[in-house]
Amino acid sequence: MVDTTVAIDQRLMAVNYFGPVVLTKALLPAMLQRGAGCFVVISSLSGKYGGPQLSSYAASKHALHGFFESLRAEVHAGGIRITFIVPGFVRTPILSSAVTGGGGTYGKMLAVQEQGMDPAECARQTLQAVARGKEEALVGGSEMYTVHLKRLFPRLLSALLRHHPMKLRDKLVSMLSFGRRRGPP
């Protein structure tokens, strides 16, 4: 956050927050008139808790949660559903093109992402959650336990994130599998 310019903060908010807001405002009137519709909001673990080097990204995802949770309460009677998808590590090159605090691109993939969930499986679980009318679905591997860890033991998660956020998944896999290491899918 210290080295991130306000222009980068604004750029991430424009894409990750204002993009979905503008689309929602364009589609909502027709959905309300029809009395049915569903918004599928793609969030992130960073929408549930922040971590080092992700302040602007986390802020944009937190903003999505605030906006769409409020909207859900406002339009529920109008037949509009909202499903949050909270993916963990998905095997995509998204980090390769992620924006750094200085405005450049990160340019590489991390091991945790290379070992992440297959995108087709992520899509299957997303569609399943929407079909079941879920309000929120955690989609991913053992890293999804961090959401529960945040709720039950927030100081423990904070300590883990402070020490090395990108090794968090490996630490959790080891802890939760009781020594039976799970390899990449």
C-alpha positions in Angstrom: 0.0 0.0 0.0 2.8 2.3 0.8 4.2 2.2 -2.7 0.9 2.1 -4.5 -0.2 5.3 -6.2 -3.7 6.6 -5.9 -4.0 6.2 -9.7 -3.5 2.4 -9.2 -6.1 2.3 -6.4 -8.6 4.1 -8.7 -7.7 1.8 -11.6 -8.5 -1.3 -9.6 -11.7 0.2 -8.2 -12.8 1.1 -11.7 -12.3 -2.4 -13.0 -13.2 -4.6 -10.0 -15.9 -2.4 -8.4 -17.3 0.2 -10.8 -17.4 -2.2 -13.8 -19.8 -4.6 -12.1 -21.8 -1.7 -10.6 -22.3 -0.1 -14.0 -23.4 -3.4 -15.6 -25.7 -4.1 -12.7 -27.4 -0.7 -13.0 -27.8 -1.3 -16.7 -29.4 -4.7 -16.3 -31.4 -4.3 -13.1 -34.4 -2.3 -14.5 -35.2 -5.1 -17.0 -34.8 -7.8 -14.3 -37.1 -5.9 -12.0 -39.7 -5.4 -14.7 -39.5 -9.2 -15.4 -39.6 -10.0 -11.7 -36.6 -12.4 -12.0 -32.9 -12.4 -12.5 -29.6 -13.4 -10.9 -26.4 -11.5 -10.5 -23.3 -13.7 -10.2 -20.6 -11.7 -8.4 -17.1 -13.1 -8.8 -15.2 -12.1 -5.6 -12.0 -13.5 -4.1 -10.6 -14.6 -0.8 -9.3 -11.0 -0.7 -13.0 -10.0 -0.5 -13.2 -11.8 2.8 -9.9 -10.6 4.3 -7.0 -8.5 3.3 -3.4 -9.5 3.0 0.0 -7.9 2.3 0.6 -6.5 -1.2 -3.2 -6.7 -2.0 -4.6 -3.6 -0.4 -6.2 -2.1 -3.5 -7.4 -5.4 -4.8 -8.8 -6.4 -1.5 -10.5 -3.0 -1.1 -12.2 -3.4 -4.5 -13.5 -6.9 -3.6 -14.7 -5.7 -0.2 -16.6 -3.0 -2.0 -18.3 -5.5 -4.2 -19.5 -7.4 -1.1 -20.9 -4.2 0.5 -22.7 -3.1 -2.7 -24.2 -6.4 -3.6 -25.2 -7.4 -0.1 -27.0 -4.1 0.2 -28.6 -4.6 -3.2 -29.7 -8.1 -2.3 -31.7 -6.7 0.7 -33.2 -4.0 -1.5 -34.3 -6.1 -4.5 -35.1 -9.5 -2.8 -38.9 -8.9 -3.0 -38.5 -8.1 -6.8 -37.3 -11.7 -7.5 -33.7 -10.8 -8.0 -31.1 -13.2 -6.6 -27.4 -12.5 -6.0 -24.8 -15.2 -5.7 -21.3 -14.5 -4.6 -18.6 -16.8 -5.9 -15.5 -16.6 -3.7 -12.7 -18.5 -5.5 -9.5 -19.5 -4.1 -6.5 -20.4 -6.2 -7.6 -21.2 -9.7 -5.0 -22.2 -12.3 -5.1 -19.1 -14.5 -2.5 -16.6 -15.6 -4.3 -13.8 -13.8 -1.2 -12.9 -11.6 1.0 -12.6 -14.7 -1.0 -9.6 -15.8 -1.8 -8.2 -12.3 -1.0 -4.6 -11.8 1.8 -3.7 -9.3 1.8 -0.7 -7.0 3.9 1.2 -9.5 1.6 0.4 -12.4 3.7 -2.3 -14.1 2.6 -6.0 -14.4 3.6 -8.6 -11.9 4.6 -10.9 -14.8 4.8 -14.3 -13.2 2.7 -17.1 -11.7 3.0 -18.3 -8.2 3.3 -22.0 -7.3 0.1 -21.9 -5.3 -1.7 -20.7 -8.4 -0.1 -23.3 -10.7 -1.3 -25.9 -8.3 -4.7 -24.4 -8.0 -8.1 -25.6 -9.1 -8.7 -26.4 -12.7 -10.7 -23.5 -14.3 -13.3 -25.9 -15.7 -13.9 -27.3 -12.2 -14.3 -23.7 -10.9 -16.9 -23.0 -13.6 -18.7 -26.3 -12.8 -18.9 -25.4 -9.1 -20.0 -21.8 -9.9 -22.8 -23.0 -12.1 -23.9 -25.5 -9.5 -24.0 -22.8 -6.8 -26.1 -20.6 -9.0 -28.5 -23.4 -9.9 -28.9 -24.2 -6.2 -29.7 -20.6 -5.4 -26.8 -20.2 -3.0 -26.1 -16.7 -1.7 -22.4 -17.4 -1.5 -20.1 -20.3 -2.5 -16.5 -20.8 -1.6 -14.8 -22.4 -4.6 -11.4 -23.8 -4.3 -9.2 -26.2 -2.3 -8.0 -26.2 1.3 -7.2 -22.4 1.1 -11.0 -21.9 1.5 -10.6 -22.9 5.2 -9.0 -19.5 5.7 -12.5 -17.9 5.5 -13.5 -20.0 8.5 -10.2 -19.4 10.2 -10.7 -15.7 9.8 -14.1 -16.0 11.5 -13.1 -18.3 14.3 -9.4 -17.4 14.9 -8.8 -14.0 13.3 -5.5 -13.3 15.1 -4.1 -16.7 13.9 -4.9 -15.9 10.3 -3.4 -12.4 10.7 -0.2 -13.9 12.0 0.0 -16.4 9.1 -0.6 -13.7 6.5 2.0 -11.4 8.0 4.7 -14.0 7.8 4.3 -15.1 4.2 0.9 -14.9 2.5 1.9 -16.9 -0.5 3.0 -19.9 1.5 -0.3 -19.8 3.5 -1.9 -22.5 1.3 1.0 -24.9 1.8 0.9 -24.4 5.5 -2.9 -24.9 5.7 -2.7 -28.0 3.5 -0.1 -29.5 5.7 -2.0 -28.6 8.9 -5.4 -29.8 7.6 -4.3 -33.0 5.9 -2.5 -34.1 9.1 0.7 -35.0 7.1 -1.1 -36.6 4.1 0.0 -34.1 1.4 -2.3 -33.5 -1.5 -0.6 -32.9 -4.8 -1.8 -30.8 -7.7 -5.0 -31.8 -9.3 
